[in-house]
């Protein structure tokens, strides 16, 4: 019997709405399923046929532990998505790679520790967002207006002083009305899409939780959104299709879709909003095994 590890974390286990549906779908397909924590030293990773990242959502502030762990586990069992993909995707500098490949992205400026001065480098937008280049769940991300630029600079300085690269992006106003569109793919095939309501409220500080609270509904993507999502997957500089991918899109000032994030490491897959999606994903997981 194929033994699959759905890898989670102590802080995330009870927050991962995808975990139980996927566990049930895999079991129904004939697999044995365990849900170990990634940092549990007692786990024998060689006992699994597959270690599938699901909700290792504390990785962003434990990145120096997490990435070496993925590489160690990949020597003991099949690790998906692969460690080299996870390393690339957990750092939002990948947006520059997508942009060079012609993928439309939310305009992105990076500030580097020990190199850039936020006093002169923070762009002068009407509204904008400051966040770490390695981050998840909107942790340490905050929305600002031009009059709050001094506070934004202090925010950037705190991140830079902690040796964290900083990403600054304009706040695209259409998100307040349209939200985000997230398109989910299994084995390169479109599965389903969701609408995520706006996360960053004006005047609110960064969330102290593991991730910001999300309001999720089903969504039918437009042809333009599907096109941009597929162009994004084609631009991934690794062998693909990957087992799973999520492309998060916003509408720019003209209404055209652009990439906010590409999620290839441990994204929520929103099975509840995609009828049959847990079963489709389970089949994709087990097919090569």
C-alpha positions, 0 to 999 in steps of 0.5 A: 500500500502506497504510504503518503505523508501530508506534511503539516506543522504544529501551528497549522494542523488545525487551520488547514481546511484541505487536510481532511478532505485530501486525507479522505480522498487518498484513503478512498483511492487505496493509499495509507496516509499520515500527517506528520509535522515537518520539524518532528525529529522522530519521523522516519521520512524513508518510511513514506513513498511520498512526502507531499507539502501541505501546510508547512505554514511556519516556514517563512520565519524558519526558512533557514531550517525549512529549506535544508529539511526539504533537501534532506527529505528528498534524499529519503523519499519523493518530495513534492513539489521538489526542493529546488522548486520550493527554494525558488518559489518561497522567495518572491524574487521569482517575480522578476523571472516571470516578468523577464519571460513576459508574464504580466506581474504586479509592478515589484521593487525589491530592496536588499539588506545592506545594499539599498536605502529605503529612504530613497528606494521606497516608491512614491505611490498613492497606495502601496504595500510593503512586505518581506520577499520571503513571507506567507499568509500576509504576515509582515505585510502592510498597506500604506498611502502616500501620507504614510510613507515615513511609516512604510520606510520604517517598516522596510528598515525593520525588515532590512535590519533583520536581513530580510529582502523587502518587496514594495508593490503598488496597491491595485485599487480594483482588488477592493471590488474584485478581490483576487482570483486564484487558479489551481492546477493539478499536473498542469491541468486547470482544476478550479478557481476561487475569489479571495476577498481583499486581505490588507485593510487601510490603516491595519497593521500586519497580522499577528496570526499565522496568516490573515483571515480570508474570505473565499468563494467560488469563481469562474475565471475569464479567458484572459485570466486562464491565459495569464495563468497558463503563461505563468506556468510555462515560464517556470524554469523547472521541468513541468507540469508540476504536481500542483500550482496556484496562480494568484491574479489581480486586475490592474488599472485597465482591468487586465489580469496580472500575477500577484503570486505564484504558489508552488510550495504549500498553497491552500488548494481550496477543495471546498470551493472545487467540487471533486477537486480533492479526488482529482488531486488524489488521483494526480498524487498517486498516478506516478506511484 
